[in-house]
């Protein structure tokens, strides 16, 4: 009785040695062809190796390619999350910029777990990517990152590059945007439009860049010189749902006093809008709302949301450039407010 493939169990992966034997060439020759070595191989040999690889269904070993070339074409992006619209937009921007530079991007998600981040970096060291980009936000009071720094230093010693986006808790090159100044400028412009009494929705997770947005907005309203400024800062769960639930929990008298809700991300601002509408309030007729990030999904929001624009393509371009070539200093990309229909001008309160 003939044994079928299912009876025999899974086939072992095709190896470089298998391809070399099938092509009738040496293993080093097959490696030079398939792993991208700079050493030239005769066209007749190259064709035999490529044909053999195709017939056998050979998949190149990416780590072997990196060793053969002396570098990899892969950039590893380690990101806090992918379901959040901001982080998905960040990942898309990194991938666009990497492709234009002839690089590929692999994505790993930490879900803001320090242990998971360390585990991922250890795995990535073995894969030998061209660079590791850590995109997320550091903590206000960061846990010890000594082990992570050690892993990243070892990775750099083998020729890798480390680039940070929007975090300052690790001693590596950083590209960020001005969270404090962007939020401050937004508050100043809203004060000019007549807003005095604001609820600021921060984050229950103590994230540094989110805290900078809170502080910048509070400072901007205070520095406007307007009379009657009142800011209430709350820290709900850092999500759309967290913002909505907080709005639903507000005392009716407190809610009625508010002129404006500022959320530290557009995603949270949209959650706040959902909560306000659930309570029967109209945006902006009864209360105004503003966010931060200028995510692409805002184009579908009615009324259009006032926010702070973050130039993700510029941040991504700078990060990829630093992944290829070291820079002498960190880079801060400006963030600036965009006033839209969700925060129309109102009459300033009577003195």
VENRANOR-V425687 format. One record per residue. RES is the residue in three letters. SS is DSSP state (~ for helix, > for strand, _ for the rest). OMEGA is omega in degrees with one decimal (999 if undefined). NEAR is the number of other C-alpha atoms within 8 Angstrom. Layout:
RES&SS&OMEGA&NEAR + RES&SS&OMEGA&NEAR
This chain:
UNK&_&-177.6&2 + UNK&_&-179.6&3 + UNK&_&179.0&6 + UNK&_&179.2&6 + UNK&~&-179.0&8 + UNK&~&177.6&6 + UNK&~&-175.7&6 + UNK&~&-177.9&7 + UNK&_&-175.9&6 + UNK&_&176.3&6 + UNK&_&175.8&5 + UNK&_&179.0&4 + UNK&_&175.7&5 + UNK&_&-177.8&10 + UNK&_&177.2&7 + UNK&~&177.5&10 + UNK&~&178.0&7 + UNK&~&-179.6&8 + UNK&~&-179.0&15 + UNK&~&-180.0&15 + UNK&~&-178.1&10 + UNK&~&-178.8&8 + UNK&~&-178.3&10 + UNK&_&178.1&6 + UNK&_&177.7&11 + UNK&_&178.9&8 + UNK&~&177.0&10 + UNK&~&179.0&6 + UNK&~&177.9&11 + UNK&~&179.8&14 + UNK&~&179.7&12 + UNK&~&-179.8&14 + UNK&~&-170.3&12 + UNK&~&-177.5&10 + UNK&_&170.0&14 + UNK&_&177.3&10 + UNK&_&177.1&11 + UNK&_&-179.1&6 + UNK&_&-175.2&5 + UNK&_&175.5&6 + UNK&_&-179.9&9 + UNK&_&-175.9&6 + UNK&~&-179.9&6 + UNK&~&177.7&6 + UNK&~&-179.1&10 + UNK&~&-179.1&11 + UNK&~&179.5&8 + UNK&~&-179.8&9 + UNK&~&-179.1&15 + UNK&~&178.3&10 + UNK&~&179.6&9 + UNK&~&179.3&12 + UNK&~&180.0&11 + UNK&~&-179.5&8 + UNK&~&-176.7&7 + UNK&~&-177.8&8 + UNK&_&-177.0&7 + UNK&_&173.8&12 + UNK&_&-178.0&6 + UNK&_&174.2&8 + UNK&_&-174.4&7 + UNK&~&178.0&9 + UNK&~&177.7&10 + UNK&~&177.2&9 + UNK&~&-179.7&14 + UNK&~&179.3&14 + UNK&~&-177.7&9 + UNK&~&-179.0&12 + UNK&~&-174.2&11 + UNK&_&177.7&6 + UNK&_&-179.6&9 + UNK&_&174.8&13 + UNK&_&-177.1&10 + UNK&>&172.1&11 + UNK&>&179.0&15 + UNK&>&177.6&14 + UNK&>&177.6&13 + UNK&>&-168.6&14 + UNK&>&-174.7&14 + UNK&_&-178.4&12 + UNK&_&-179.1&11 + UNK&_&179.9&10 + UNK&_&176.7&6 + UNK&_&-177.2&8 + UNK&~&179.5&10 + UNK&~&-176.8&9 + UNK&~&176.1&12 + UNK&~&176.2&11 + UNK&~&177.2&11 + UNK&~&179.7&10 + UNK&~&179.9&10 + UNK&~&179.2&8 + UNK&~&177.9&11 + UNK&~&-178.9&14 + UNK&~&177.6&10 + UNK&~&-177.9&8 + UNK&~&179.0&12 + UNK&~&-179.8&13 + UNK&~&179.4&9 + UNK&~&177.8&7 + UNK&_&179.1&6 + UNK&_&-178.3&7 + UNK&_&173.1&10 + UNK&>&-179.1&10 + UNK&>&168.0&11 + UNK&>&-175.0&8 + UNK&>&174.4&8 + UNK&>&-174.0&9 + UNK&>&-177.5&9 + UNK&_&-173.0&13 + UNK&_&178.2&8 + UNK&_&176.7&8 + UNK&_&179.5&7 + UNK&~&-180.0&7 + UNK&~&179.8&6 + UNK&~&179.1&10 + UNK&~&178.8&11 + UNK&~&179.2&11 + UNK&~&-178.9&8 + UNK&~&179.7&11 + UNK&~&177.2&11 + UNK&~&177.7&9 + UNK&~&-177.6&8 + UNK&~&177.2&10 + UNK&~&-179.7&10 + UNK&~&-179.8&7 + UNK&~&175.1&8 + UNK&_&175.1&10 + UNK&_&178.2&15 + UNK&_&-179.8&14 + UNK&>&171.1&13 + UNK&>&177.0&14 + UNK&>&178.5&14 + UNK&>&-177.1&11 + UNK&>&-179.9&12 + UNK&_&177.9&9 + UNK&_&177.7&12 + UNK&_&-179.3&12 + UNK&>&175.6&10 + UNK&_&176.1&8 + UNK&_&-169.6&5 + UNK&_&172.0&8 + UNK&_&-179.0&5 + UNK&_&179.3&5 + UNK&_&-175.0&8 + UNK&~&-178.9&6 + UNK&~&179.0&8 + UNK&~&178.0&9 + UNK&~&179.4&10 + UNK&~&178.6&8 + UNK&~&-179.0&12 + UNK&~&176.7&10 + UNK&~&177.8&8 + UNK&~&177.2&8 + UNK&~&178.3&11 + UNK&~&-179.2&10 + UNK&~&178.4&7 + UNK&_&176.6&6 + UNK&_&179.7&6 + UNK&_&178.4&12 + UNK&>&177.3&12 + UNK&>&178.5&13 + UNK&>&177.0&15 + UNK&>&172.7&14 + UNK&>&174.2&14 + UNK&_&172.3&13 + UNK&_&-175.6&14 + UNK&_&-176.3&9 + UNK&_&-179.5&7 + UNK&_&-174.0&7 + UNK&_&179.2&6 + UNK&_&-179.7&7 + UNK&>&-174.2&11 + UNK&>&169.5&12 + UNK&>&-177.8&15 + UNK&>&173.6&11 + UNK&>&-169.4&11 + UNK&_&-178.6&10 + UNK&~&-177.0&12 + UNK&~&-176.0&13 + UNK&~&178.0&9 + UNK&~&178.9&15 + UNK&~&178.9&17 + UNK&~&179.9&16 + UNK&~&178.0&12 + UNK&~&-178.9&15 + UNK&~&178.9&13 + UNK&~&-179.4&12 + UNK&~&178.8&8 + UNK&~&175.5&10 + UNK&~&176.6&12 + UNK&~&179.4&8 + UNK&_&175.2&11 + UNK&_&-176.5&11 + UNK&_&-178.4&12 + UNK&_&-172.8&15 + UNK&>&-171.8&12 + UNK&>&168.0&13 + UNK&>&179.0&12 + UNK&>&178.6&13 + UNK&>&177.7&15 + UNK&_&-175.8&14 + UNK&_&174.7&14 + UNK&_&173.4&8 + UNK&_&-173.1&6 + UNK&_&-177.9&10 + UNK&>&-171.2&11 + UNK&~&-176.4&11 + UNK&~&177.5&12 + UNK&~&176.4&12 + UNK&~&177.5&12 + UNK&~&178.2&10 + UNK&~&177.8&14 + UNK&~&-176.8&15 + UNK&~&179.4&10 + UNK&~&-178.8&14 + UNK&~&179.3&14 + UNK&~&179.4&11 + UNK&~&-179.1&10 + UNK&~&177.3&14 + UNK&~&-179.3&15 + UNK&~&-176.7&9 + UNK&~&-178.1&7 + UNK&_&-179.6&9 + UNK&_&-179.0&6 + UNK&_&176.9&9 + UNK&_&173.6&6 + UNK&_&-179.8&8 + UNK&_&176.0&9 + UNK&>&175.4&7 + UNK&>&175.0&10 + UNK&>&-177.9&7 + UNK&>&176.8&9 + UNK&>&-176.6&9 + UNK&_&177.0&9 + UNK&_&173.6&11 + UNK&_&-173.4&10 + UNK&_&-177.1&12 + UNK&_&173.4&9 + UNK&~&-177.7&12 + UNK&~&179.8&9 + UNK&~&178.7&12 + UNK&~&-179.9&17 + UNK&~&-177.4&15 + UNK&~&179.4&9 + UNK&~&177.6&11 + UNK&~&-179.9&10 + UNK&~&-178.0&10 + UNK&~&-175.4&6 + UNK&_&172.9&8 + UNK&_&-176.3&6 + UNK&~&-179.8&6 + UNK&~&178.4&6 + UNK&~&-179.4&8 + UNK&~&-177.3&8 + UNK&~&179.0&6 + UNK&~&-173.3&7 + UNK&_&170.0&11 + UNK&_&-168.9&11 + UNK&>&167.2&13 + UNK&>&172.9&15 + UNK&>&177.4&12 + UNK&>&-172.9&15 + UNK&_&171.1&15 + UNK&_&175.5&9 + UNK&~&-179.8&14 + UNK&~&177.4&12 + UNK&~&177.6&18 + UNK&~&178.7&17 + UNK&~&174.5&9 + UNK&~&177.7&14 + UNK&~&177.7&15 + UNK&~&178.6&11 + UNK&~&179.4&9 + UNK&~&179.5&14 + UNK&~&179.1&13 + UNK&~&176.0&10 + UNK&~&179.7&8 + UNK&_&173.9&7 + UNK&_&-179.0&6 + UNK&_&179.6&9 + UNK&_&178.0&9 + UNK&_&3.0&12 + UNK&_&-173.7&12 + UNK&_&-178.1&6 + UNK&_&-179.1&8 + UNK&_&-179.8&12 + UNK&>&-179.4&13 + UNK&>&176.4&16 + UNK&>&180.0&15 + UNK&_&-177.8&17 + UNK&_&173.2&12 + UNK&>&-176.6&11 + UNK&_&179.0&11 + UNK&_&-173.2&9 + UNK&~&-178.5&6 + UNK&~&177.9&7 + UNK&~&-179.5&9 + UNK&~&179.6&6 + UNK&~&-174.8&6 + UNK&_&176.8&8 + UNK&_&-4.5&5 + UNK&_&177.5&8 + UNK&_&-171.4&11 + UNK&_&169.3&15 + UNK&>&-175.2&14 + UNK&>&172.8&15 + UNK&>&-176.7&15 + UNK&>&174.6&11 + UNK&>&-176.2&10 + UNK&_&-175.5&9 + UNK&~&179.5&9 + UNK&~&178.1&9 + UNK&~&177.2&8 + UNK&~&-178.9&13 + UNK&~&179.4&12 + UNK&~&179.2&10 + UNK&~&-179.7&9 + UNK&~&179.5&14 + UNK&~&177.2&11 + UNK&~&179.3&8 + UNK&~&174.7&11 + UNK&~&179.8&15 + UNK&~&-175.1&9 + UNK&_&179.5&6 + UNK&_&177.2&7 + UNK&_&-174.7&7 + UNK&_&-178.0&4 + UNK&_&177.3&5 + UNK&_&-178.9&8 + UNK&>&174.6&7 + UNK&>&-179.7&8 + UNK&>&-178.7&11 + UNK&_&171.5&9 + UNK&>&-173.7&13 + UNK&>&-176.8&11 + UNK&>&173.4&12 + UNK&>&-178.7&9 + UNK&_&179.6&8 + UNK&_&-169.8&10 + UNK&~&-178.5&10 + UNK&~&178.4&13 + UNK&~&178.7&14 + UNK&_&176.3&9 + UNK&_&177.2&6 + UNK&_&176.5&7 + UNK&_&177.0&6 + UNK&_&179.9&8 + UNK&_&-179.9&7 + UNK&_&-179.9&3 + UNK&_&999&4
